[in-house]
C-alpha cells in the first residue's frame, strides 16, 4: 500500500511543474503566514473531551458522535476542506483504504467538511467512500474543535482561477475553512490521538491511526 505522504509528494512535484512560479510563491507565503500564527495551539488535543455533534450526511440523514460511540469502541474523525482540495482527496482515498481495518478494530470513520450535503455526496462518489461524509454548515463544529481559519484574501482569486467555487460548495461566503485534522476518540469521548496542521499539504499517515487504536484496544 502506498504511503499517503508519498502520494502527496508525487502530487506536489507535478504541481510545481505546471503552476506559475508567482502563484506558487503566493500560496507558500500564505501557508507560512498561517503556520506562524499557530492557531492549532488552541485546537482540541490529546486528553481533551471531544465535542459532540449531530450533522447531516451526504443523503441528509443525521449522524451524531454519541450514537456512533454506542456501537463502536473508537471513532476516527477527519476534518477536511472540500472536494476541490487535491490533498483532501488523496487523504480521503487513503482513509478509504484502511476503512476495513478500522471496522475490524471496532472503529468508525467519519469525515467532516463545511460543504453542503450535495457537495459531500460528490466527494463520496468521486472518491468511492464507504464511510460517512458529514456537512458542517458554517464550520459550527470545526469552530468548537478550534480548527477554523479564514482563507487569505490573496488566495481567493488564485483558487477561483483553478475553477474552485468555495462559496458555491459551502453555500456561504465567509471563506472560512478547517485546518486538516484527524482525531481518534475512545468510548469515553476522550481524544487519544490528534493530528492538526496549519499547512494543508501535511496530512496524517493512515497507519498512525491504526497503530494508536491497536495500542489502546
DRENLOTI-89020 format. One record per residue: residue in three letters; x, y, z of N, C-alpha, C in turn. Coordinates in steps of 0.001 Angstrom, whole numbers, m for minus. Layout:
<nodes>
   r    n_xx    n_yy    n_zz   ca_xx   ca_yy   ca_zz    c_xx    c_yy    c_zz
 ALA       X       Y       Z       X       Y       Z       X       Y       Z
...
</nodes>
This chain:
<nodes>
   r    n_xx    n_yy    n_zz   ca_xx   ca_yy   ca_zz    c_xx    c_yy    c_zz
 UNK     841   m1204       0       0       0       0     878    1257       0
 UNK     583    2184    m896    1355    3429    m956    1120    4249     302
 UNK    2179    4846     782    2033    5749    1908    1427    7059    1411
 UNK     549    7644    2218     m94    8896    1842     947    9981    1609
 UNK    1973   10020    2443    2992   11050    2298    3691   10956     945
 UNK    3874    9735     443    4482    9555    m878    3550   10047   m1979
 UNK    2253    9765   m1822    1269   10220   m2810    1229   11752   m2864
 UNK    1298   12370   m1701    1294   13835   m1631    2544   14405   m2291
 UNK    3681   13789   m2027    4940   14248   m2622    4881   14173   m4149
 UNK    4314   13089   m4678    4187   12937   m6125    3290   14019   m6712
 UNK    2183   14314   m6011    1277   15364   m6488    1988   16716   m6486
 UNK    2723   17009   m5411    3409   18293   m5299    4428   18487   m6423
 UNK    5124   17418   m6763    6127   17511   m7832    5460   17856   m9159
 UNK    4289   17268   m9418    3557   17574  m10637    3045   19004  m10642
 UNK    2552   19465   m9477    2022   20827   m9370    3116   21862   m9621
 UNK    4303   21609   m9090    5419   22545   m9244    5819   22704  m10707
 UNK    5621   21656  m11484    5999   21700  m12896    5011   22496  m13752
 UNK    3749   22528  m13316    2737   23160  m14170    2220   24508  m13672
 UNK    2322   24784  m12373    1791   26049  m11843    2822   27172  m11998
 UNK    2381   28374  m12363    3306   29509  m12467    4048   29746  m11154
 UNK    5318   30095  m11266    6149   30310  m10076    5544   31364   m9160
 UNK    5030   32461   m9750    4487   33545   m8913    3264   33078   m8118
 UNK    2478   32186   m8698    1326   31620   m7993    1801   30737   m6840
 UNK    2801   29906   m7113    3349   29048   m6063    3905   29871   m4903
 UNK    4549   30986   m5228    5133   31833   m4179    4057   32447   m3290
 UNK    2958   32905   m3900    1854   33473   m3123    1254   32403   m2204
 UNK    1082   31200   m2722     494   30110   m1941    1397   29720    m775
 UNK    2690   29625   m1038    3644   29262      22    3708   30337    1106
 UNK    3673   31598     683    3724   32706    1638    2493   32704    2538
 UNK    1327   32453    1952      87   32424    2734      99   31262    3731
 UNK     623   30116    3299     705   28949    4187    1652   29226    5346
 UNK    2786   29857    5045    3760   30178    6102    3167   31163    7105
 UNK    2449   32154    6600    1834   33150    7489     846   32478    8444
 UNK      54   31549    7906    m912   30842    8741    m198   29979    9776
 UNK     888   29322    9345    1660   28487   10276    2263   29336   11389
 UNK    2725   30539   11030    3336   31432   12028    2321   31889   13074
 UNK    1052   31933   12688       4   32341   13636    m283   31251   14670
 UNK      77   30020   14326     m51   28867   15242   m1457   28757   15855
 UNK   m2464   28864   15019   m3830   28755   15534   m4134   27347   16030
 UNK   m3326   26377   15615   m3560   24995   16050   m3349   24822   17550
 UNK   m2641   25753   18174   m2374   25632   19612   m3651   25728   20436
 UNK   m4706   26308   19847   m5982   26448   20558   m6974   25338   20228
 UNK   m6565   24400   19380   m7464   23316   18982   m7541   22238   20058
 UNK   m8636   21479   20042   m8729   20332   20941   m7589   19373   20645
 UNK   m7090   18738   21697   m5911   17893   21530   m6015   16668   22426
 UNK   m4976   15850   22437   m4967   14615   23227   m5260   14930   24693
 UNK   m6178   14163   25272   m6574   14362   26661   m7839   15176   26820
 UNK   m8197   15948   25801   m9442   16719   25832  m10633   15805   25553
 UNK  m11803   16263   25966  m13048   15548   25656  m13611   16097   24353
 UNK  m13902   15193   23423  m14407   15598   22113  m15779   16255   22234
 UNK  m16021   17253   21423  m17323   17906   21370  m18298   17019   20586
 UNK  m19489   16871   21128  m20495   16076   20423  m20990   16844   19203
 UNK  m21558   16129   18260  m22122   16784   17081  m23283   15964   16551
 UNK  m24112   16612   15788  m25226   15971   15100  m25336   16661   13742
 UNK  m24791   16023   12705  m24653   16659   11398  m25254   15794   10296
 UNK  m25707   16426    9203  m26266   15658    8090  m25172   14992    7254
 UNK  m25451   13756    6814  m24506   13086    5919  m24839   13413    4464
 UNK  m24240   12689    3546  m24378   13011    2117  m25803   12847    1589
 UNK  m26640   12076    2314  m28042   11921    1891  m28992   12545    2913
 UNK  m28435   13504    3698  m29208   14322    4638  m29756   13578    5843
 UNK  m29177   12430    6171  m29516   11757    7424  m28587   12265    8519
 UNK  m29130   12446    9712  m28334   12975   10816  m27437   11901   11426
 UNK  m26205   12297   11717  m25226   11401   12340  m24654   12117   13563
 UNK  m24678   11445   14712  m24149   12069   15923  m22977   11260   16473
 UNK  m22079   11958   17151  m20935   11296   17766  m21393   10344   18863
 UNK  m22350   10774   19674  m22833    9933   20778  m23414    8620   20267
 UNK  m24246    8696   19239  m24835    7477   18667  m23760    6573   18086
 UNK  m22790    7166   17418  m21713    6377   16803  m20910    5641   17867
 UNK  m20719    6272   19025  m19937    5641   20092  m20695    4501   20774
 UNK  m22014    4501   20659  m22794    3412   21254  m22500    2082   20577
 UNK  m22167    2148   19281  m21971     928   18505  m20524     667   18107
 UNK  m19611    1526   18565  m18200    1384   18196  m17311    1691   19392
 UNK  m16139    1077   19416  m15193    1316   20506  m14402    2603   20304
 UNK  m14194    2948   19043  m13437    4161   18708  m14128    4876   17547
 UNK  m13970    6202   17521  m14407    6996   16378  m13197    7748   15844
 UNK  m13000    7673   14543  m11951    8441   13882  m12634    9588   13139
 UNK  m12316   10821   13519  m12911   11998   12875  m11844   12687   12042
 UNK  m12162   12912   10788  m11258   13591    9865  m11924   14870    9359
 UNK  m11322   16001    9662  m11813   17283    9132  m11041   17592    7850
 UNK  m11777   17872    6761  m11124   18190    5500  m11765   19437    4884
 UNK  m11082   20051    3922  m11512   21344    3389  m12640   21221    2373
 UNK  m12551   20244    1469  m13616   20083     483  m13182   19256    m709
 UNK  m14153   18941   m1555  m13918   18105   m2737  m12978   18789   m3728
 UNK  m12834   20088   m3633  m11975   20871   m4526  m10497   20774   m4170
 UNK  m10190   20245   m2996   m8809   20208   m2490   m8149   18876   m2853
 UNK   m7125   18875   m3715   m6493   17621   m4121   m5848   16867   m2963
 UNK   m5339   17607   m1988   m4728   16948    m830   m5789   16228       3
 UNK   m6962   16850     112   m8067   16210     834   m8497   14924     123
 UNK   m8572   14976   m1206   m8996   13793   m1951   m7991   12659   m1817
 UNK   m6705   12986   m1835   m5680   11955   m1610   m5833   11352    m219
 UNK   m6099   12205     768   m6255   11736    2138   m7495   10865    2285
 UNK   m8612   11301    1707   m9855   10539    1822   m9717    9155    1173
 UNK   m9040    9092      33   m8822    7792    m620   m7947    6897     240
 UNK   m6939    7494     879   m6061    6721    1761   m6832    6216    2976
 UNK   m7742    7023    3488   m8574    6588    4615   m9522    5472    4189
 UNK  m10053    5574    2968  m10910    4510    2453  m10147    3180    2408
 UNK   m8869    3244    2105   m8057    2028    2017   m7904    1316    3356
 UNK   m8050    2054    4468   m7933    1417    5785   m9293    1269    6468
 UNK  m10366    1631    5786  m11690    1599    6415  m12049     199    6905
 UNK  m11714    m810    6116  m11992   m2183    6526  m11211   m2573    7766
 UNK   m9952   m2173    7828   m9119   m2454    9009   m9688   m1764   10242
 UNK  m10147    m533   10063  m10719     202   11194  m11975    m489   11713
 UNK  m12831    m945   10812  m14045   m1664   11226  m13690   m2906   12024
 UNK  m12662   m3621   11575  m12236   m4837   12275  m11708   m4540   13677
 UNK  m11245   m3301   13868  m10732   m2889   15179  m11818   m2230   16029
 UNK  m13053   m2226   15538  m14158   m1632   16292  m14195    m125   16198
 UNK  m13660     410   15088  m13609    1870   14913  m14475    2297   13736
 UNK  m15107    3443   13891  m15924    4019   12820  m15267    5290   12331
 UNK  m15156    5425   11017  m14529    6579   10395  m15586    7576    9925
 UNK  m15388    8842   10284  m16302    9924    9904  m15482   11108    9410
 UNK  m15811   11619    8217  m15167   12829    7709  m16149   13998    7744
 UNK  m15617   15179    8007  m16446   16380    8158  m15841   17525    7364
 UNK  m16698   18238    6608  m16252   19442    5899  m17369   20479    5943
 UNK  m17052   21733    5588  m18096   22765    5581  m18974   22747    4330
 UNK  m18776   21769    3448  m19548   21688    2218  m21021   21370    2492
 UNK  m21868   21710    1533  m23278   21330    1591  m23405   19817    1411
 UNK  m24541   19215    1816  m24735   17778    1593  m24557   17358     135
 UNK  m24999   18188    m807  m24823   17857   m2224  m23343   17737   m2578
 UNK  m22536   18670   m2088  m21096   18624   m2352  m20449   17442   m1630
 UNK  m20963   17119    m446  m20461   15951     276  m20760   14670    m495
 UNK  m21924   14627   m1116  m22281   13459   m1936  m21312   13343   m3117
 UNK  m20973   14470   m3713  m19999   14464   m4811  m18647   13938   m4332
 UNK  m18252   14360   m3132  m16999   13883   m2543  m17039   12374   m2360
 UNK  m18139   11893   m1814  m18293   10463   m1525  m18237    9646   m2815
 UNK  m18928   10135   m3846  m18967    9405   m5116  m17625    9484   m5846
 UNK  m17020   10659   m5868  m15750   10850   m6574  m14665    9939   m6023
 UNK  m14620    9818   m4707  m13560    9041   m4059  m14000    7633   m3651
 UNK  m15237    7273   m4043  m15776    5927   m3745  m15623    5595   m2254
 UNK  m16168    6477   m1433  m16022    6345      21  m17170    5542     622
 UNK  m16815    4609    1489  m17819    3774    2145  m18073    4229    3583
 UNK  m17478    5353    3971  m17694    5872    5326  m18490    7177    5261
 UNK  m18932    7633    6413  m19773    8825    6487  m18990   10091    6131
 UNK  m19632   10945    5321  m19082   12246    4965  m20133   13279    5376
 UNK  m19833   14054    6411  m20825   14941    7009  m20617   16399    6610
 UNK  m21716   17159    6656  m21703   18578    6293  m21809   19441    7547
 UNK  m20783   20225    7777  m20702   21108    8940  m20932   22544    8484
 UNK  m22198   22902    8326  m22557   24230    7812  m21964   25339    8676
 UNK  m21320   26306    8012  m20679   27440    8686  m19574   27014    9650
 UNK  m19062   25797    9469  m17962   25291   10314  m18304   25312   11810
 UNK  m19569   25104   12116  m20000   25202   13517  m19216   24243   14416
 UNK  m19105   22988   14003  m18400   22005   14825  m16890   22203   14747
 UNK  m16392   22512   13552  m14954   22761   13406  m14501   23906   14311
 UNK  m15369   24900   14496  m15042   26010   15401  m14969   25519   16845
 UNK  m15864   24600   17220  m15843   24067   18578  m14575   23254   18835
 UNK  m14015   22699   17771  m12759   21948   17885  m11539   22869   17732
 UNK  m11771   24157   17452  m10676   25126   17366   m9864   25042   16093
 UNK  m10511   24680   14980   m9776   24390   13743   m9930   25434   12638
 UNK  m10765   26435   12830  m11190   27272   11704  m10301   28508   11500
 UNK  m10040   28772   10219   m9333   29982    9816  m10021   30537    8572
 UNK   m9686   31769    8210  m10257   32384    7014   m9217   32347    5890
 UNK   m9615   31848    4729   m8705   31760    3593   m8175   33142    3236
 UNK   m6866   33259    3087   m6224   34545    2803   m6827   35202    1556
 UNK   m6999   36512    1628   m7593   37271     522   m6851   37028    m794
 UNK   m5508   36971    m711   m4718   36839   m1933   m4848   35458   m2583
 UNK   m5338   34495   m1823   m5516   33150   m2384   m6859   32993   m3108
 UNK   m7819   33814   m2775   m9179   33633   m3313   m9230   33745   m4836
 UNK   m8603   34770   m5454   m8618   34806   m6920   m7809   33664   m7546
 UNK   m6772   33215   m6856   m5983   32087   m7372   m6829   30828   m7390
 UNK   m7539   30588   m6307   m8409   29407   m6245   m9500   29500   m7313
 UNK  m10038   30714   m7480  m11082   30906   m8493  m10535   30606   m9885
 UNK   m9268   30970  m10137   m8653   30709  m11442   m8462   29212  m11671
 UNK   m8413   28445  m10590   m8323   26984  m10684   m9703   26346  m10889
 UNK  m10742   27201  m10897  m12102   26694  m11053  m12732   26239   m9747
 UNK  m12180   26700   m8641  m12676   26317   m7320  m13711   27332   m6835
 UNK  m14919   26854   m6541  m16013   27721   m6093  m16356   27387   m4640
 UNK  m15554   27905   m3727  m15751   27601   m2304  m17104   28123   m1817
 UNK  m17480   29328   m2253  m18758   29909   m1831  m19916   29025   m2290
 UNK  m19866   28562   m3514  m20930   27709   m4040  m20999   26362   m3356
 UNK  m19854   25782   m3066  m19822   24463   m2434  m20248   24515    m968
 UNK  m19888   25603    m298  m20209   25734    1130  m21520   26457    1383
 UNK  m22094   27052     332  m23352   27792     442  m23266   28952    1432
 UNK  m22091   29559    1542  m21921   30782    2337  m20591   31413    1931
 UNK  m20424   32711    2239  m19318   33463    1640  m18263   33945    2632
 UNK  m18089   33233    3739  m17104   33669    4736  m15678   33280    4360
 UNK  m15545   32270    3468  m14241   31701    3108  m13531   31098    4323
 UNK  m14309   30710    5321  m13732   30021    6474  m13599   28538    6158
 UNK  m12471   27973    6578  m12173   26569    6318  m11566   25941    7572
 UNK  m11672   24611    7702  m10994   23941    8816   m9569   23576    8435
 UNK   m8669   23644    9397   m7343   23069    9183   m7492   21557    9029
 UNK   m6620   20925    8255   m6646   19467    8209   m6435   18913    9624
 UNK   m7308   18029   10038   m7202   17476   11389   m7784   16068   11436
 UNK   m7150   15222   12216   m7644   13864   12436   m7602   13571   13930
 UNK   m8700   13037   14438   m8803   12676   15849   m9208   11213   15991
 UNK   m8669   10552   17014   m9175    9243   17427   m9769    9424   18818
 UNK  m11027    9002   18958  m11793    9216   20195  m12220    7876   20755
 UNK  m12074    7694   22073  m12464    6424   22683  m13901    6474   23208
 UNK  m14309    5394   23846  m15693    5260   24335  m16099    6383   25281
 UNK  m15107    6927   26007  m15383    7984   26980  m15346    9385   26361
 UNK  m15299    9422   25016  m15195   10682   24267  m13870   11384   24498
 UNK  m12897   10667   25016  m11573   11243   25219  m10771   11159   23924
 UNK  m10101   12241   23580   m9232   12255   22408   m7924   11566   22774
 UNK   m7633   10439   22112   m6407    9686   22412   m5332    9880   21337
 UNK   m5704   10544   20250   m4737   10851   19194   m5238   12062   18427
 UNK   m4322   12940   18053   m4719   14082   17229   m3609   14441   16259
 UNK   m4026   14866   15085   m3100   15412   14086   m3741   16685   13567
 UNK   m3047   17809   13735   m3575   19110   13299   m2421   19887   12690
 UNK   m2635   20498   11535   m1549   21271   10929   m2109   22431   10119
 UNK   m1515   23610   10321   m1918   24782    9542   m1583   24608    8059
 UNK    m582   23805    7775    m147   23560    6396   m1041   22487    5775
 UNK   m1900   22901    4822   m2886   21986    4252   m2263   20855    3434
 UNK    m963   20953    3136    m307   19885    2369     169   18751    3272
 UNK      85   18952    4574     521   17917    5520    m688   17173    6073
 UNK    m626   15861    6032   m1758   15037    6449   m1305   13882    7323
 UNK   m2237   13355    8089   m1964   12228    8968   m1766   10952    8152
 UNK    m711   10224    8447    m494    8937    7785   m1491    7919    8360
 UNK   m2309    7273    7507   m3339    6350    7995   m2824    5255    8924
 UNK   m1619    4781    8687   m1079    3726    9546    m958    4178   10992
 UNK    m717    5483   11193    m621    6017   12560   m1956    5861   13300
 UNK   m3057    5981   12563   m4385    5813   13155   m4573    4366   13610
 UNK   m4215    3431   12748   m4337    2013   13090   m3463    1683   14297
 UNK   m2248    2207   14304   m1307    1914   15386   m1848    2369   16744
 UNK   m2426    3573   16794   m2894    4103   18086   m4113    3321   18572
 UNK   m4971    2892   17648   m6142    2108   18049   m5728     735   18547
 UNK   m4788     107   17860   m4297   m1200   18316   m3652   m1091   19688
 UNK   m2946       1   19906   m2274     223   21194   m3278     386   22320
 UNK   m4453     940   22023   m5456    1224   23056   m6580     210   23104
 UNK   m6501    m830   22285   m7563   m1849   22269   m7378   m2846   23401
</nodes>
